[in-house]
Amino acid sequence: RAFYQSRKAFKDEVISFSRQIQYLLSVADIASFVTARILSVFRAEHAHLFLRDESGNFTLRESAPSEKRLALTSFPPGTDLITLMREERLPIMIECFDRLWIKNNFDGISRELIAISRASVAVPLMEQDELFGFLLVGRKSSGKPYSRLDSEIFELLGERSAVHGLDQQRVLHR
């Protein structure tokens, strides 16, 4: 019974998110909606949304709550964290990595961003093979780790955000 209840809640959340995001018209509104929704759905301590800019770098567009805004606001595309998100195409559960693994497998810029943001999860925003942004999400306020179901919700919310947000970015750059 618990499995079916959590699956229904999962389905309801994805449907609600999809319905609401489709009516947003600007990238700023989408960024604000996505970060606020991540906080409420996962009861995360914070969320940071980075979007690719004209130069190819990933620029911080939104932080929730706003007082948790990062000092590091631009992130180059060739880093190990970006490469991992682009290759895996799925949420990266950073909280499952130990510090030694991160030290040995991520470049200094990726390690710095993870440390500064206190990220537990990195969610790629992809459409087809194009990474146009990512979310860095802090740990749950409860202190509990994210579950497999949480990872599935992150994946779907990231896909929905990417599809709608990418359309908005294309319109803006025409």
Backbone hydrogen bonds in HBPLUS format (Angstrom, degrees):
<---DONOR---> <-ACCEPTOR-->    atom                        ^
c    i                          cat <-CA-CA->   ^        H-A-AA   ^      H-
h    n   atom  resd res      DA  || num        DHA   H-A  angle D-A-AA Bond
n    s   type  num  typ     dist DA aas  dist angle  dist       angle   num
A0005-GLN N   A0001-ARG O   2.93 MM   4  6.19 154.7  1.99 152.5 160.2     1
A0006-SER N   A0002-ALA O   2.93 MM   4  6.13 160.2  1.97 149.9 154.8     2
A0007-ARG N   A0003-PHE O   2.93 MM   4  6.15 151.4  2.01 146.5 155.2     3
A0008-LYS N   A0004-TYR O   2.93 MM   4  6.08 152.7  2.01 143.1 149.9     4
A0009-ALA N   A0005-GLN O   3.00 MM   4  6.24 161.4  2.03 147.6 152.6     5
A0010-PHE N   A0006-SER O   2.91 MM   4  6.04 152.7  1.98 141.7 149.6     6
A0011-LYS N   A0007-ARG O   2.89 MM   4  6.12 163.8  1.92 149.7 153.2     7
A0012-ASP N   A0008-LYS O   2.83 MM   4  6.02 166.7  1.85 154.9 158.8     8
A0013-GLU N   A0009-ALA O   2.93 MM   4  6.06 154.8  2.00 146.0 152.4     9
A0014-VAL N   A0010-PHE O   3.10 MM   4  6.35 163.5  2.12 153.4 157.1    10
A0015-ILE N   A0011-LYS O   3.00 MM   4  6.19 164.5  2.02 154.2 158.6    11
A0016-SER N   A0012-ASP O   2.95 MM   4  6.06 164.4  1.98 147.6 152.3    12
A0017-PHE N   A0013-GLU O   2.91 MM   4  6.05 166.3  1.93 151.1 155.1    13
A0018-SER N   A0014-VAL O   2.96 MM   4  6.08 167.1  1.97 149.8 153.4    14
A0019-ARG N   A0015-ILE O   2.97 MM   4  6.15 159.1  2.01 151.6 157.2    15
A0020-GLN N   A0016-SER O   3.01 MM   4  6.19 161.4  2.04 152.8 157.6    16
A0021-ILE N   A0017-PHE O   2.96 MM   4  6.08 168.0  1.98 159.4 162.3    17
A0023-TYR N   A0020-GLN O   3.35 MM   3  5.94 159.6  2.40 113.4 118.5    18
A0024-LEU N   A0021-ILE O   3.15 MM   3  5.48 165.4  2.17 113.5 118.0    19
A0030-ILE N   A0026-SER O   2.99 MM   4  6.29 159.6  2.03 150.6 156.5    20
A0031-ALA N   A0027-VAL O   2.83 MM   4  6.00 164.1  1.86 152.5 156.8    21
A0032-SER N   A0028-ALA O   3.00 MM   4  6.15 162.5  2.03 146.7 151.3    22
A0033-PHE N   A0029-ASP O   2.91 MM   4  6.03 162.5  1.94 148.0 153.3    23
A0034-VAL N   A0030-ILE O   2.87 MM   4  6.01 171.4  1.88 158.3 160.3    24
A0035-THR N   A0031-ALA O   3.13 MM   4  6.24 172.4  2.14 150.3 152.5    25
A0036-ALA N   A0032-SER O   3.06 MM   4  6.09 162.1  2.09 146.7 152.4    26
A0037-ARG N   A0033-PHE O   2.84 MM   4  5.92 156.0  1.90 150.2 157.6    27
A0038-ILE N   A0034-VAL O   2.94 MM   4  6.11 154.3  2.01 148.5 155.1    28
A0039-LEU N   A0035-THR O   3.14 MM   4  6.39 159.3  2.18 145.7 150.5    29
A0040-SER N   A0036-ALA O   3.09 MM   4  6.39 159.4  2.13 147.6 152.7    30
A0041-VAL N   A0037-ARG O   2.85 MM   4  5.93 171.3  1.86 157.8 160.4    31
A0042-PHE N   A0038-ILE O   3.09 MM   4  5.93 167.6  2.10 147.1 151.1    32
A0043-ARG N   A0039-LEU O   2.80 MM   4  5.03 121.9  2.13 129.9 142.2    33
A0141-SER N   A0043-ARG O   2.74 MM  98  5.84 166.1  1.76 168.4 166.3    34
A0045-GLU N   A0139-ARG O   2.89 MM  94  5.92 155.1  1.95 165.6 168.9    35
A0138-GLY N   A0046-HIS O   2.83 MM  92  5.08 177.6  1.83 148.3 148.8    36
A0047-ALA N   A0064-ALA O   2.81 MM  17  5.33 144.1  1.94 152.3 162.3    37
A0064-ALA N   A0047-ALA O   2.89 MM  17  5.33 156.5  1.94 155.7 161.2    38
A0048-HIS N   A0136-LEU O   2.83 MM  88  5.11 150.9  1.92 144.8 154.4    39
A0136-LEU N   A0048-HIS O   2.82 MM  88  5.11 156.0  1.88 146.9 155.1    40
A0049-LEU N   A0062-GLU O   2.84 MM  13  5.21 168.0  1.85 157.2 160.5    41
A0061-ARG N   A0049-LEU O   2.78 MM  12  5.71 170.6  1.79 162.4 165.6    42
A0062-GLU N   A0049-LEU O   3.40 MM  13  5.21 155.5  2.47 138.0 140.2    43
A0050-PHE N   A0134-PHE O   2.86 MM  84  5.35 175.8  1.86 169.3 170.6    44
A0134-PHE N   A0050-PHE O   2.87 MM  84  5.35 150.6  1.95 143.5 151.0    45
A0051-LEU N   A0059-THR O   2.96 MM   8  5.42 156.9  2.01 146.9 145.5    46
A0059-THR N   A0051-LEU O   2.83 MM   8  5.42 164.8  1.86 148.7 143.4    47
A0052-ARG N   A0132-PHE O   2.83 MM  80  5.25 166.2  1.85 142.7 141.1    48
A0053-ASP N   A0057-ASN O   2.76 MM   4  5.67 159.2  1.80 167.1 174.1    49
A0056-GLY N   A0053-ASP O   2.98 MM   3  5.36 160.0  2.02 114.0 120.6    50
A0058-PHE N   A0075-PHE O   2.74 MM  17  4.94 176.4  1.75 153.4 154.7    51
A0075-PHE N   A0058-PHE O   2.72 MM  17  4.94 146.0  1.84 140.4 151.9    52
A0060-LEU N   A0073-THR O   2.79 MM  13  4.89 162.6  1.82 139.4 143.5    53
A0068-LYS N   A0065-PRO O   2.96 MM   3  5.69 164.4  1.98 123.6 128.7    54
A0069-ARG N   A0066-SER O   3.21 MM   3  5.53 152.2  2.29 118.8 117.8    55
A0083-THR N   A0079-THR O   2.96 MM   4  6.21 164.8  1.99 154.0 158.9    56
A0084-LEU N   A0080-ASP O   2.89 MM   4  6.04 159.7  1.94 147.9 153.1    57
A0085-MET N   A0081-LEU O   3.03 MM   4  6.28 161.2  2.06 148.7 153.4    58
A0086-ARG N   A0082-ILE O   2.89 MM   4  6.08 162.9  1.92 155.1 160.2    59
A0087-GLU N   A0083-THR O   2.89 MM   4  6.07 154.9  1.96 149.1 156.0    60
A0088-GLU N   A0084-LEU O   2.85 MM   4  5.90 170.1  1.86 154.2 157.4    61
A0089-ARG N   A0085-MET O   2.83 MM   4  5.47 155.3  1.89 140.0 148.0    62
A0092-ILE N   A0122-ALA O   2.76 MM  30  5.03 166.9  1.77 152.2 155.2    63
A0094-ILE N   A0092-ILE O   2.97 MM   2  5.66 125.5  2.27 109.1  93.2    64
A0122-ALA N   A0092-ILE O   2.94 MM  30  5.03 155.2  2.01 139.5 147.7    65
A0096-CYS N   A0093-MET O   2.98 MM   3  5.75 163.6  2.01 121.7 127.1    66
A0094-ILE N   A0120-SER O   2.85 MM  26  4.98 102.5  2.46 123.6 139.1    67
A0097-PHE N   A0094-ILE O   2.91 MM   3  5.39 161.6  1.95 118.1 124.1    68
A0095-GLU N   A0120-SER O   2.94 MM  25  4.55 151.1  2.02 136.4 129.4    69
A0102-ILE N   A0098-ASP O   3.12 MM   4  6.48 164.4  2.15 157.0 161.3    70
A0103-LYS N   A0099-ARG O   2.86 MM   4  6.04 159.7  1.90 147.9 154.0    71
A0104-ASN N   A0100-LEU O   2.93 MM   4  6.12 154.0  2.00 148.6 154.8    72
A0105-ASN N   A0101-TRP O   2.90 MM   4  5.90 130.4  2.15 147.2 160.0    73
A0106-PHE N   A0102-ILE O   2.97 MM   4  5.48 137.3  2.15 149.1 150.1    74
A0111-ARG N   A0107-ASP O   3.00 MM   4  6.28 164.5  2.02 156.9 161.8    75
A0112-GLU N   A0108-GLY O   2.87 MM   4  6.02 155.4  1.93 145.1 152.1    76
A0113-LEU N   A0109-ILE O   2.98 MM   4  6.22 161.0  2.02 149.2 153.6    77
A0114-ILE N   A0110-SER O   2.99 MM   4  6.20 164.2  2.02 153.3 157.5    78
A0115-ALA N   A0111-ARG O   2.93 MM   4  6.09 160.9  1.96 148.3 153.9    79
A0116-ILE N   A0112-GLU O   2.82 MM   4  5.95 172.6  1.82 157.7 159.9    80
A0117-SER N   A0113-LEU O   2.94 MM   4  5.86 162.5  1.97 146.0 151.5    81
A0118-ARG N   A0114-ILE O   2.93 MM   4  5.67 121.9  2.27 132.9 146.5    82
A0119-ALA N   A0114-ILE O   3.36 MM   5  5.44 147.6  2.47 138.3 146.5    83
A0118-ARG N   A0115-ALA O   3.27 MM   3  5.06 138.0  2.46  91.7 103.4    84
A0120-SER N   A0137-VAL O   2.71 MM  17  5.84 172.7  1.72 152.7 155.0    85
A0121-VAL N   A0137-VAL O   3.13 MM  16  5.16 153.0  2.21 145.5 149.4    86
A0137-VAL N   A0121-VAL O   2.87 MM  16  5.16 168.9  1.88 154.6 158.3    87
A0123-VAL N   A0135-LEU O   2.80 MM  12  4.93 162.8  1.83 145.4 151.4    88
A0135-LEU N   A0123-VAL O   2.84 MM  12  4.93 154.6  1.91 137.6 145.9    89
A0125-LEU N   A0133-GLY O   2.80 MM   8  5.00 156.9  1.85 145.7 137.7    90
A0132-PHE N   A0125-LEU O   3.03 MM   7  5.98 157.0  2.08 171.2 175.2    91
A0127-GLU N   A0130-GLU O   3.06 MM   3  5.40 152.4  2.14 145.0 152.2    92
A0130-GLU N   A0127-GLU O   3.01 MM   3  5.40 165.0  2.03 133.2 134.2    93
A0143-GLY N   A0140-LYS O   2.90 MM   3  5.29 153.5  1.97 111.0 119.6    94
A0151-SER N   A0147-SER O   3.02 MM   4  6.37 153.1  2.10 143.8 150.7    95
A0152-GLU N   A0148-ARG O   3.01 MM   4  6.38 150.0  2.10 146.9 154.8    96
A0153-ILE N   A0149-LEU O   2.97 MM   4  6.29 154.2  2.04 149.3 156.3    97
A0154-PHE N   A0150-ASP O   2.82 MM   4  6.13 163.4  1.85 156.0 160.6    98
A0155-GLU N   A0151-SER O   2.94 MM   4  6.15 158.1  1.99 145.2 151.2    99
A0156-LEU N   A0152-GLU O   3.05 MM   4  6.34 165.3  2.08 150.2 152.7   100
A0157-LEU N   A0153-ILE O   2.85 MM   4  6.01 168.5  1.86 160.4 163.9   101
A0158-GLY N   A0154-PHE O   2.81 MM   4  5.87 154.9  1.88 148.9 156.3   102
A0159-GLU N   A0155-GLU O   2.95 MM   4  6.21 153.6  2.02 146.2 153.4   103
A0160-ARG N   A0156-LEU O   2.91 MM   4  6.13 165.4  1.93 152.0 155.6   104
A0161-SER N   A0157-LEU O   2.88 MM   4  5.98 157.9  1.93 144.8 151.4   105
A0162-ALA N   A0158-GLY O   2.90 MM   4  6.00 153.9  1.97 142.7 150.2   106
A0163-VAL N   A0159-GLU O   2.96 MM   4  6.17 168.0  1.97 155.8 157.9   107
A0164-HIS N   A0160-ARG O   3.17 MM   4  6.28 171.8  2.18 148.2 150.7   108
A0165-GLY N   A0161-SER O   2.69 MM   4  5.54 157.5  1.74 147.8 155.8   109
A0166-LEU N   A0162-ALA O   2.79 MM   4  5.50 156.8  1.85 142.1 148.5   110
A0167-ASP N   A0163-VAL O   3.42 MM   4  6.44 156.3  2.48 133.6 139.2   111
A0168-GLN N   A0164-HIS O   3.20 MM   4  6.52 154.3  2.26 145.2 152.0   112
A0169-GLN N   A0165-GLY O   2.93 MM   4  6.23 152.5  2.00 147.3 154.9   113
A0170-ARG N   A0166-LEU O   2.96 MM   4  6.20 157.8  2.01 152.2 157.6   114
A0171-VAL N   A0167-ASP O   3.16 MM   4  6.39 156.8  2.22 145.5 151.2   115
A0172-LEU N   A0168-GLN O   3.04 MM   4  6.31 155.6  2.10 146.3 152.8   116
A0173-HIS N   A0169-GLN O   3.02 MM   4  6.24 144.9  2.15 147.7 156.3   117
A0174-ARG N   A0171-VAL O   3.42 MM   3  5.53 165.6  2.44 104.9 108.7   118
